[in-house]
Amino acid sequence: MNFLSQFAHGAAEAATEVTEAAHETAASNDLFTALGIDWRLLILQIVAFLVLVALLGKFVYPWLMKSVDARQDGIEAAAKATAEAQKAAEENKDVVAALLAEARKEANDIVGTAKLESAELVSASEKKAQKVAERIVADAHDQLNKDVANARKVLYNDTLELVGLATEKVIKTKLDKKTDSDLIASVVKAAK
Amino acid sequence: MPGRLSRRSIAQYIATGLVEGKSKTVLLQQLAGFLVDTRRTKEIDLIVRDIEFNLAEKGYVQATITSAFDLSAETKKALEAFVKQETNATQVSLSSLIDESVLGGVKIAVPGREIDQTVAHQLTVLKTRFKKA
Protein backbone atom coordinates (compact mmCIF):
# COMPACT_ATOMS: atom_id res chain seq x y z
CA MET A 1 0.00 0.00 0.00
CA ASN A 2 2.77 2.35 0.98
CA PHE A 3 4.74 1.41 -2.02
CA LEU A 4 1.82 2.18 -4.35
CA SER A 5 1.11 5.49 -2.62
CA GLN A 6 4.72 6.45 -2.90
CA PHE A 7 4.67 5.37 -6.51
CA ALA A 8 1.59 7.50 -7.23
CA HIS A 9 3.02 10.42 -5.34
CA GLY A 10 6.27 10.12 -7.27
CA ALA A 11 4.36 9.99 -10.50
CA ALA A 12 2.45 13.14 -9.60
CA GLU A 13 5.64 14.93 -8.72
CA ALA A 14 7.16 13.80 -11.96
CA ALA A 15 4.11 15.06 -13.82
CA THR A 16 4.43 18.44 -12.04
CA GLU A 17 8.08 18.58 -12.86
CA VAL A 18 7.25 17.70 -16.43
CA THR A 19 4.63 20.48 -16.51
CA GLU A 20 7.08 22.99 -15.10
CA ALA A 21 9.64 21.77 -17.46
CA ALA A 22 7.10 22.21 -20.20
CA HIS A 23 6.57 25.76 -19.11
CA GLU A 24 10.25 26.34 -18.96
CA THR A 25 10.77 24.70 -22.22
CA ALA A 26 7.90 26.50 -23.89
CA ALA A 27 10.32 29.11 -24.64
CA SER A 28 12.61 26.66 -25.94
CA ASN A 29 10.17 24.91 -28.28
CA ASP A 30 12.86 24.68 -30.63
CA LEU A 31 14.61 22.17 -28.51
CA PHE A 32 11.56 19.76 -28.51
CA THR A 33 11.15 20.26 -32.15
CA ALA A 34 14.77 19.61 -32.66
CA LEU A 35 14.45 16.41 -30.66
CA GLY A 36 11.26 15.43 -32.58
CA ILE A 37 9.01 15.53 -29.50
CA ASP A 38 5.41 16.78 -29.72
CA TRP A 39 4.96 18.52 -26.38
CA ARG A 40 1.14 18.45 -26.61
CA LEU A 41 1.10 14.79 -27.09
CA LEU A 42 3.57 14.43 -24.30
CA ILE A 43 1.37 16.38 -21.93
CA LEU A 44 -1.65 14.36 -22.94
CA GLN A 45 0.21 11.16 -22.32
CA ILE A 46 1.34 12.44 -18.94
CA VAL A 47 -2.25 13.36 -18.02
CA ALA A 48 -3.50 10.02 -19.21
CA PHE A 49 -0.83 8.30 -17.19
CA LEU A 50 -1.76 10.28 -14.11
CA VAL A 51 -5.44 9.47 -14.62
CA LEU A 52 -4.52 5.84 -14.98
CA VAL A 53 -2.43 5.93 -11.84
CA ALA A 54 -5.23 7.68 -9.98
CA LEU A 55 -7.78 5.11 -11.17
CA LEU A 56 -5.51 2.25 -10.25
CA GLY A 57 -4.82 3.81 -6.87
CA LYS A 58 -8.49 4.40 -6.27
CA PHE A 59 -9.99 1.10 -7.46
CA VAL A 60 -7.46 -1.61 -8.27
CA TYR A 61 -4.69 -1.21 -5.73
CA PRO A 62 -6.98 -1.16 -2.67
CA TRP A 63 -8.70 -4.33 -3.82
CA LEU A 64 -5.39 -5.94 -4.74
CA MET A 65 -3.83 -4.95 -1.43
CA LYS A 66 -6.95 -6.12 0.38
CA SER A 67 -6.73 -9.58 -1.17
CA VAL A 68 -2.98 -9.68 -0.52
CA ASP A 69 -3.62 -8.66 3.07
CA ALA A 70 -6.35 -11.30 3.36
CA ARG A 71 -4.00 -13.89 1.96
CA GLN A 72 -1.28 -12.77 4.33
CA ASP A 73 -3.77 -12.94 7.21
CA GLY A 74 -4.78 -16.43 6.12
CA ILE A 75 -1.16 -17.53 5.95
CA GLU A 76 -0.47 -16.02 9.33
CA ALA A 77 -3.58 -17.70 10.75
CA ALA A 78 -2.53 -21.02 9.24
CA ALA A 79 0.96 -20.60 10.65
CA LYS A 80 -0.56 -19.72 13.98
CA ALA A 81 -2.88 -22.75 13.81
CA THR A 82 0.05 -24.93 12.84
CA ALA A 83 2.01 -23.64 15.74
CA GLU A 84 -0.95 -24.20 18.02
CA ALA A 85 -1.44 -27.67 16.59
CA GLN A 86 2.23 -28.39 17.03
CA LYS A 87 1.98 -27.15 20.57
CA ALA A 88 -1.13 -29.22 21.16
CA ALA A 89 0.60 -32.20 19.60
CA GLU A 90 3.52 -31.69 21.91
CA GLU A 91 1.13 -31.45 24.79
CA ASN A 92 -0.78 -34.52 23.64
CA LYS A 93 2.38 -36.51 23.12
CA ASP A 94 2.37 -37.73 26.71
CA VAL A 95 -1.32 -38.48 26.57
CA VAL A 96 -0.80 -40.37 23.32
CA ALA A 97 2.11 -42.23 24.84
CA ALA A 98 -0.02 -43.12 27.85
CA LEU A 99 -2.86 -44.18 25.60
CA LEU A 100 -0.46 -46.24 23.52
CA ALA A 101 0.93 -47.87 26.63
CA GLU A 102 -2.58 -48.61 27.82
CA ALA A 103 -3.51 -49.91 24.38
CA ARG A 104 -0.40 -52.10 24.37
CA LYS A 105 -1.33 -53.41 27.79
CA GLU A 106 -4.88 -54.11 26.67
CA ALA A 107 -3.55 -55.76 23.53
CA ASN A 108 -1.23 -57.90 25.64
CA ASP A 109 -4.14 -58.78 27.90
CA ILE A 110 -6.26 -59.68 24.89
CA VAL A 111 -3.48 -61.77 23.39
CA GLY A 112 -2.96 -63.47 26.76
CA THR A 113 -6.65 -64.18 27.11
CA ALA A 114 -6.82 -65.42 23.53
CA LYS A 115 -3.86 -67.73 24.17
CA LEU A 116 -5.51 -69.01 27.33
CA GLU A 117 -8.80 -69.55 25.57
CA SER A 118 -7.10 -71.24 22.64
CA ALA A 119 -5.23 -73.49 25.05
CA GLU A 120 -8.49 -74.32 26.79
CA LEU A 121 -10.11 -74.98 23.43
CA VAL A 122 -7.24 -77.23 22.39
CA SER A 123 -7.47 -79.03 25.71
CA ALA A 124 -11.22 -79.45 25.36
CA SER A 125 -10.80 -80.67 21.79
CA GLU A 126 -8.15 -83.13 22.91
CA LYS A 127 -10.42 -84.40 25.67
CA LYS A 128 -13.31 -84.71 23.24
CA ALA A 129 -11.13 -86.48 20.69
CA GLN A 130 -9.85 -88.80 23.40
CA LYS A 131 -13.40 -89.53 24.50
CA VAL A 132 -14.45 -90.23 20.92
CA ALA A 133 -11.40 -92.42 20.42
CA GLU A 134 -12.18 -94.32 23.61
CA ARG A 135 -15.76 -94.77 22.49
CA ILE A 136 -14.60 -96.02 19.09
CA VAL A 137 -12.22 -98.43 20.79
CA ALA A 138 -14.99 -99.60 23.14
CA ASP A 139 -17.35 -100.08 20.20
CA ALA A 140 -14.65 -101.96 18.35
CA HIS A 141 -14.12 -104.15 21.43
CA ASP A 142 -17.84 -104.79 21.68
CA GLN A 143 -18.05 -105.61 18.01
CA LEU A 144 -15.01 -107.84 18.36
CA ASN A 145 -16.55 -109.61 21.35
CA LYS A 146 -19.79 -110.05 19.43
CA ASP A 147 -17.90 -111.40 16.44
CA VAL A 148 -15.94 -113.76 18.66
CA ALA A 149 -19.16 -114.88 20.36
CA ASN A 150 -20.79 -115.42 16.97
CA ALA A 151 -17.75 -117.28 15.71
CA ARG A 152 -17.79 -119.45 18.84
CA LYS A 153 -21.48 -120.10 18.35
CA VAL A 154 -20.94 -121.08 14.73
CA LEU A 155 -17.99 -123.23 15.74
CA TYR A 156 -20.07 -124.85 18.48
CA ASN A 157 -22.92 -125.60 16.09
CA ASP A 158 -20.54 -126.89 13.47
CA THR A 159 -18.84 -129.05 16.09
CA LEU A 160 -22.25 -130.34 17.15
CA GLU A 161 -23.06 -131.20 13.55
CA LEU A 162 -19.72 -132.90 13.15
CA VAL A 163 -20.14 -134.81 16.38
CA GLY A 164 -23.58 -135.89 15.21
CA LEU A 165 -22.26 -136.99 11.85
CA ALA A 166 -19.26 -138.71 13.39
CA THR A 167 -21.46 -140.50 15.92
CA GLU A 168 -23.77 -141.56 13.15
CA LYS A 169 -20.86 -142.95 11.15
CA VAL A 170 -19.40 -144.73 14.16
CA ILE A 171 -22.73 -146.17 15.19
CA LYS A 172 -23.41 -147.33 11.64
CA THR A 173 -20.20 -149.33 11.67
CA LYS A 174 -20.21 -150.43 15.28
CA LEU A 175 -23.87 -151.19 16.02
CA ASP A 176 -24.99 -154.74 15.30
CA LYS A 177 -28.05 -156.76 16.07
CA LYS A 178 -26.83 -157.77 19.51
CA THR A 179 -25.83 -154.33 20.67
CA ASP A 180 -29.04 -152.95 19.22
CA SER A 181 -31.06 -155.48 21.24
CA ASP A 182 -29.13 -154.46 24.34
CA LEU A 183 -29.77 -150.86 23.54
CA ILE A 184 -33.51 -151.45 23.12
CA ALA A 185 -33.59 -153.41 26.34
CA SER A 186 -31.89 -150.59 28.20
CA VAL A 187 -34.27 -148.07 26.63
CA VAL A 188 -37.30 -150.09 27.72
CA LYS A 189 -35.79 -150.51 31.15
CA ALA A 190 -35.15 -146.81 31.46
CA ALA A 191 -38.66 -146.00 30.24
CA LYS A 192 -40.18 -148.23 32.89
CA MET B 1 -81.99 -143.42 0.51
CA PRO B 2 -79.99 -143.87 3.69
CA GLY B 3 -77.70 -141.05 4.85
CA ARG B 4 -73.96 -141.06 4.50
CA LEU B 5 -72.34 -143.36 7.08
CA SER B 6 -69.71 -141.63 9.19
CA ARG B 7 -66.10 -142.80 9.34
CA ARG B 8 -66.37 -143.24 13.07
CA SER B 9 -69.40 -145.55 12.68
CA ILE B 10 -67.65 -147.66 10.09
CA ALA B 11 -64.54 -147.91 12.30
CA GLN B 12 -66.64 -148.78 15.30
CA TYR B 13 -68.44 -151.52 13.39
CA ILE B 14 -65.20 -153.08 12.21
CA ALA B 15 -63.49 -152.79 15.61
CA THR B 16 -66.44 -154.31 17.40
CA GLY B 17 -66.49 -157.13 14.87
CA LEU B 18 -62.84 -157.82 15.42
CA VAL B 19 -63.21 -157.83 19.18
CA GLU B 20 -66.21 -160.11 18.99
CA GLY B 21 -64.14 -162.54 16.98
CA LYS B 22 -65.81 -162.19 13.65
CA SER B 23 -63.82 -163.32 10.66
CA LYS B 24 -61.22 -160.73 9.66
CA THR B 25 -61.58 -161.72 6.03
CA VAL B 26 -65.32 -161.21 6.07
CA LEU B 27 -65.02 -157.89 7.84
CA LEU B 28 -62.36 -156.69 5.41
CA GLN B 29 -64.39 -157.76 2.43
CA GLN B 30 -67.42 -155.92 3.83
CA LEU B 31 -65.37 -152.80 4.40
CA ALA B 32 -63.76 -152.96 0.96
CA GLY B 33 -67.13 -153.55 -0.68
CA PHE B 34 -68.70 -150.70 1.18
CA LEU B 35 -65.89 -148.24 0.33
CA VAL B 36 -65.89 -149.19 -3.32
CA ASP B 37 -69.66 -149.01 -3.47
CA THR B 38 -69.78 -145.61 -1.83
CA ARG B 39 -66.69 -144.42 -3.70
CA ARG B 40 -64.84 -143.67 -0.47
CA THR B 41 -61.74 -145.70 -1.07
CA LYS B 42 -59.58 -142.61 -0.52
CA GLU B 43 -60.62 -142.66 3.14
CA ILE B 44 -59.12 -146.05 3.78
CA ASP B 45 -56.09 -144.74 5.72
CA LEU B 46 -58.24 -142.61 7.97
CA ILE B 47 -60.68 -145.44 8.56
CA VAL B 48 -57.83 -147.80 9.49
CA ARG B 49 -56.53 -145.21 11.95
CA ASP B 50 -60.03 -144.84 13.44
CA ILE B 51 -60.31 -148.63 13.75
CA GLU B 52 -56.98 -148.65 15.62
CA PHE B 53 -58.26 -146.00 17.96
CA ASN B 54 -61.47 -147.92 18.53
CA LEU B 55 -59.55 -151.09 19.24
CA ALA B 56 -57.26 -149.24 21.61
CA GLU B 57 -60.27 -147.95 23.52
CA LYS B 58 -61.42 -151.51 23.83
CA GLY B 59 -58.03 -152.66 25.11
CA TYR B 60 -56.64 -153.95 21.83
CA VAL B 61 -53.59 -151.96 20.84
CA GLN B 62 -51.86 -152.20 17.51
CA ALA B 63 -48.24 -151.07 17.92
CA THR B 64 -45.80 -150.47 15.07
CA ILE B 65 -42.20 -151.04 15.99
CA THR B 66 -39.53 -149.48 13.80
CA SER B 67 -35.93 -150.57 14.23
CA ALA B 68 -32.69 -150.84 12.26
CA PHE B 69 -32.34 -154.56 12.77
CA ASP B 70 -34.71 -157.46 12.94
CA LEU B 71 -35.86 -157.80 16.53
CA SER B 72 -35.38 -160.98 18.51
CA ALA B 73 -38.36 -162.74 20.09
CA GLU B 74 -37.14 -161.75 23.50
CA THR B 75 -36.95 -158.08 22.54
CA LYS B 76 -40.39 -158.21 20.96
CA LYS B 77 -41.76 -159.74 24.13
CA ALA B 78 -40.18 -157.03 26.23
CA LEU B 79 -41.58 -154.38 23.93
CA GLU B 80 -45.03 -155.92 24.05
CA ALA B 81 -44.94 -155.86 27.81
CA PHE B 82 -43.77 -152.29 27.74
CA VAL B 83 -46.62 -151.25 25.40
CA LYS B 84 -49.14 -153.05 27.55
CA GLN B 85 -47.89 -151.23 30.58
CA GLU B 86 -47.89 -147.88 28.86
CA THR B 87 -51.33 -148.14 27.23
CA ASN B 88 -53.10 -150.29 29.82
CA ALA B 89 -54.11 -152.60 27.00
CA THR B 90 -55.35 -156.11 27.47
CA GLN B 91 -53.95 -157.30 24.17
CA VAL B 92 -51.12 -155.90 22.11
CA SER B 93 -50.39 -156.66 18.50
CA LEU B 94 -46.93 -155.73 17.25
CA SER B 95 -46.01 -155.08 13.65
CA SER B 96 -42.30 -154.68 12.96
CA LEU B 97 -40.74 -152.38 10.44
CA ILE B 98 -37.07 -152.39 9.49
CA ASP B 99 -35.58 -148.99 8.67
CA GLU B 100 -31.80 -148.71 8.61
CA SER B 101 -31.92 -144.95 8.72
CA VAL B 102 -32.89 -145.07 12.39
CA LEU B 103 -29.37 -146.48 13.03
CA GLY B 104 -30.33 -148.20 16.27
CA GLY B 105 -32.83 -148.26 19.06
CA VAL B 106 -36.55 -148.45 18.54
CA LYS B 107 -39.55 -146.35 17.65
CA ILE B 108 -42.92 -147.46 19.00
CA ALA B 109 -46.03 -146.02 17.41
CA VAL B 110 -49.41 -146.68 19.05
CA PRO B 111 -52.67 -144.93 18.20
CA GLY B 112 -52.33 -141.31 19.27
CA ARG B 113 -48.81 -141.67 20.58
CA GLU B 114 -45.25 -142.31 19.48
CA ILE B 115 -42.20 -143.18 21.53
CA ASP B 116 -39.03 -142.53 19.55
CA GLN B 117 -35.91 -143.93 21.18
CA THR B 118 -33.92 -144.42 18.00
CA VAL B 119 -30.28 -143.35 17.70
CA ALA B 120 -31.15 -141.18 14.68
CA HIS B 121 -33.74 -139.34 16.76
CA GLN B 122 -31.29 -138.89 19.63
CA LEU B 123 -28.72 -137.47 17.25
CA THR B 124 -31.28 -135.11 15.77
CA VAL B 125 -32.21 -133.98 19.28
CA LEU B 126 -28.53 -133.48 20.04
CA LYS B 127 -28.06 -131.41 16.91
CA THR B 128 -31.18 -129.32 17.32
CA ARG B 129 -31.72 -128.97 21.06
CA PHE B 130 -28.14 -127.99 21.88
CA LYS B 131 -27.73 -125.84 18.84
CA LYS B 132 -27.23 -122.15 19.70
CA ALA B 133 -29.40 -119.70 17.86
Interface residues (C-beta under 8 A of the other chain):
Chain A: K153 Y156 N157 L160 E161 V163 G164 T167 E168 I171 K172 L175 D176 K177 T179 D180 S181 L183 I184 A185 V187 V188 A191 K192
Chain B: S67 A68 F69 D70 L71 S72 E74 T75 A78 L79 F82 Q85 E86 L103 G104 G105 V106 I115 Q117 V119 A120 L123 T124 L126 K127 F130 K131 K132
